[in-house]
Amino acid sequence: MEDFTRPAIEFFKKAKGEIAIVFGHDDDSIASSSVFFKLAKKLKLKPKLIVSFQNFEVDEKTAKKLEKFKNILITDIGDTPEERINKLSRKKLLLIVDHHLPKKYNCLYVNPRLVKKEIYMPASYISWLIYKQFFDSKEIEWIAAFGTLGDFGAEENKDLFLSLKKNFPELIGENKIKDRVLFERSLIGKIAKMIDACRIFEGLKGVKYASKVVANSKSYKDVLNDRKIRNLYKKLNTEFKKELKRLNKNKIEIDDFLIYEIKSKYNLKSSFASYLPKIFKNKIIFVAQKSNSYYEVSVRRGLKRKDDLSKIVSEITKSIRAKGGGHPTAAGMRVEDLKELIEFLKNKKKEKTLLG
């Protein structure tokens, strides 16, 4: 299966001088870009971290910044228009490492779903597979692990976490390698939440700060001991408590579905959605937050649900003004009108279609 990483090996063998490493905003993006940054450094290359202005695509503004680079690596960004990537790759050595639905990109392209459609490997896990084909991966395992866990990919990629437990047992503890358990109870889960707090409270500025700390770190303790990151993490816990009080009063329950709109000025949507499955174990959960003229919606499933959320989102986006995607355990949408989504979920016939 690791043969799918060959384009990345080719890229790093051909690249010379500066490399632009472009990434999104979440834990998986920050972690995978940091692993590639460390790999490039060890290969005597000159990596430069560039956060895309948009989380799910290399937007035109970011693409413009990349014109001066001869070598470009894009990680964990899955929805860039094909024509934009293909135009960029004509005169560049361009590698994309991703795990979302494959596109028809004319460049070096690493995506496990090109080989096995239903496989789930976050970009951080893939970066670990690539790194260890060049060097001993012990020093970057914690980075790959918090990114993989941030995308709830621990259970599907246990070999990384078994290796982490062997080399750094304190990060796993006595916990089982279960995404929810590790996220809530382990030190590696705390690190994942600490890094995400930077994005939540400081947006792009926070993503840049967190990625700089991780990419230049000597160990995971650099994150745990960073004063700014620690303070943002404390703030996250406070905001969660406030939001839970609002949730009890303002949630909308429609049979198997739960819909809740966050009103906070902070971008809590994704993290809060990931917190709720242990509370609403039998629900499909939609957490929405207004962003400009549309709503961003994170979709999660309760602990007792086995529904494929990527398929649910696919069905919804066919029927209302929305676009989105994701994975069986976590998905997301951009919806023009939240009321339209609510009315869609109230339709009994649609419910049968969604839940099979």
N, C-alpha and C positions, 0 to 999 in steps of 0.2 A: 504493500500500500504506500510505503514511503517514496516510491518512484515518482509520485505526483509532485514531489518537491524539486525535481531535477531542474526546472526552469530557474529556480532561485539559486541553485548551485552554479548554474551557468552565468547568471547575473553577477554574482559576487566574484567569480573568476575573471570576468571580462571588465568589470568596473575599475576605473582609475580616478584618483583625485576625489573631488567633491561628489557627495551623494545627497540628494534631497530625500528625506524620509517624511512622507505625508500621511497624516492619520486623522481620525475623527476625535470624538470627545469623551467616550466612555472608558471604563477600566480596560476592556479588551484592546482598544486602540492605543491607550497610553502604554500598556504593558508590552504589546507586540512591537510598537515603535521603539521602545527602550531596549528590548532584546536585540533588534536589528541595529540600533545605534551602537551597542556594545560590541556586536559582531563586526561591524564596519571598522570600529576603532582598533580591534585586535588584528584586523586584516590590513592595517596601516592606511585606511581610507579616511576621508574627511567628511563625516556625516553631519548634516544639518537638519534639525527637527522643524517641521512645518505643520502647524495645525490647520486643517481645512476650515474655512469659515462655516461651511455647512457640514453637519455630522455625517450624512449618508451619501454625499457626493463631493467630488472635486469640482467645485463651482467655478465659474468663469474667472472670478477674481483670483482664486487660488491658482488656477491653471496659468494665468498671466505671470504670476510670481515664479512659476516653474520653467519659464522659457529660457532663463539664463543657465539652467543646469543641463549637463549632458547625461547624467545618471539620475534616475528617479525611481524610488520605491514607494508604492502606495499600499498601505496596509489597513485592513478592516473597513474599507469604504466600498459599499457594494452597489450603489445605485447611480453612478456617474454615467451620463449618456454615452453610448458606444462611439458616436461620431467625435465627441470631445477627446476621449482617450485615444482613438485611432489617429486623430490629427496630431495629438501630442507625441505619439510614439514614432511618427515618421522620421524624425531626425534625432531621436533620443534612444538611449538604452533604458527601457522602461519595464519594470517588474510590478505586477499587482499580486498581492497575497490577500486572499479573501475567503470567506466561508458562506456567503449569501448565495442566492440563486445565480448561477453562472450567466455571464454575458458573452457576446461575440466580440471580444477584444482582440485586436491585432497587435499583441505584445507578448512578452514573457508573462505567463499567467499561472499562478498556483492557486488551485481551488479544489479541495477533495471531492466536492460534489460533481465535478466533471467526470470523476471515476465511479463514485457511488452516490447516487442522488439523495438518499435519505441520511447519509452520515452527518454527524454533528461534531465538528472540530473548530472551536473558536480560533481566531487568528493567533492568539497568544500561544496556544498549544502547537499550532503549525510552526510558529517562530522557534519554539523549543526543538522541534524535530529538525529544523534547518540548522540551528546553531550547533547542535551536537554532532552534526556531520563535519564540522570544522574543529571544534574544541570541546573539552570537558564542560558539561553544561551545569555543573553543580552551582556555580556562582549566580546563575540567572534563573534557577528553578523557581525561586520564590516569586520572581517577576512574572514568569509564564503562568504560575499557579494562581496568583491573585487576579490576573486578567481572565484566565479560563473560568475561574469561579465567579467572577463578575458577570460573565455571560451564562452562568449556570451550566457549565460543561464538565464538571468534575466527575460525575458518575459515568459519563460516556468516554472519559479519557483518564481512567484510573491509574495508568502506568506513571504518569507525571506525578500524581499525588502520592503514590507508593514510594517513588524515588525521593520526593520531598520529605516524606515521613522518615525515611531512612537517614537522610542527610541532615535534616532539621526537624527532629521529632517535636520540638516545642511549638512549631507552627501548626501542627495537626492535633497534637495531644492524643487523648484516648478516643477521639471522635471517629465515627464511621465515615467512610468517604461517600457522603451523601451531600448534595448541594445545599439543601436547606440547613442541615445540621452544621456543616462547616461554616456557612455564611453567618449563622447566628452564634455559634459557640467557640469557634477556633480563632487563633491569632491571625491566621492567613485571611480569615473572613473579616476580622477587624481591619486589617490593612486594606482590603478591597473597599470597605466602607469609608475608610479615611481618605483614600485617593478620590473616591467619587464625591466626597463632600467638597472638594476643591472645585469641581465642575458645577455643583449645585449652587454654591454661593458666589462664585466669582466668574462663572461662564468661561469664555475663551482664555481670559487671564489666568484663571485657576487651573485650567487644563495645561497651559504652558508651564505654569509653576510646578505642578505635580510631575509632569513629564521630565522637566529639567532635574528635579530631585531624584527621580527613579533612574533616569538614564545615566546620571553621574554618581550613583550610589555605590558604596562599597559593600553594604549589606542591608538587609531589611530594617535594621535598627535605625538607619538614616531616616526612614519614613516615620517610625514610631517616635523618634526623638525630635522631629521637626516641629518647632513651636507653632508655626502658622498652621500646619496641617492638623495638629492636635486641637487647636482652638476651633477650627472649622468643623471638626468631627464632634466636639462638644455642642456646637451650635446646631448640628444636624439632629442630635438626639432631642434637643429642646424643641425644634420645629416639628419633629415627628409626634411628640406628645400633644402639641397643639392641634395638629392635623387629625389625630385620632379622635379627639373630642368633637371636632367638626363632622367627622365621618359618621358618627352615630346619629347625628341629627339630619344630615343632608344626603346620605346615600340613597340610591334608587335601586330597588330589587325587583327584577322581573323574572320570576321562576328561577331558572338556572343561572341567570345573569345578574351581576352587580355592577352598577355604574356610579362613579363618583367624580365630581369635578373639583380639582384643587384650585383654591383662590389665592394661594400664597404668591408673593412676589418672587419667590425662589423657585428654581426648576426642580421640584421634588418628585415630579410625576413618576419617573422610572424607578427610583429607589423606593418610593412609597408603595408602588404597585408590587414590587418584589417582596415587600414586608407583609402584605395582606393574605397570601395563600395559607399561612398557618392559622389565621383567624377565621377566614371564610373557606373552610376546607372543601366544601361541595359546590363552590361557585366558579363560574368563568368571570374574571374580574377585568373591568375596563376603567382605567384611571385617566381622566382627561385634564388638560391644562391649556388655557388660551395662549396662543402665540401669534402675535400680529393679527391677521384676519382669519386665522384658522385655528383648529384645535389639534394638539398632539395627543395621541392616545396610546398608553401602554397597556398591553393585554397580558394577563397572567392566568394561571389555572390553580384552583385550590388543591391542597395536598392529596385529596382523595380523587381528583379528576385525572383522566388519562387522555383527554381530548387533544388533538393536534391543533395548536393555536395558529400555526401558519396556514392551515387549510380554512379555519374559521375566518381569519382576516382576508384570505383570498376570496371567499364567498361574499363577504361584506362589501369589499371594494368593487365587486362586479355589479352591485346593486344600488349603491349610493355614491355621492360625490366624495370619494376618498381614494387614497392610495396607500399601500403599505406592504408589509411582508414580515418575515422573521423565521422562527424555528418552532418546533413542537411545544417547547416549554415556555417560550417568551416571544412576543411579537409586538408590532407597533403599527400605528396608522397616523396619517394626517387627514383630518376630517374637516370639511368646510362648515358643516352645521351639526353641532352636537345633538340637537333636537331630532335631526334626521336619523342619526344612529339610534337614538332611544326609540323612536317610532318603528324603526326596522326590527329592533330586538323584541318589540311587543307583538309582532306578527307571529302567530302560532305556527303557521305554515313554514315561515322562514326559520323558526327555531328548530323544527324537525330537520330541515335541510342542513343547518349549521352543525347540529349535534349528531347527525347520522342516525 
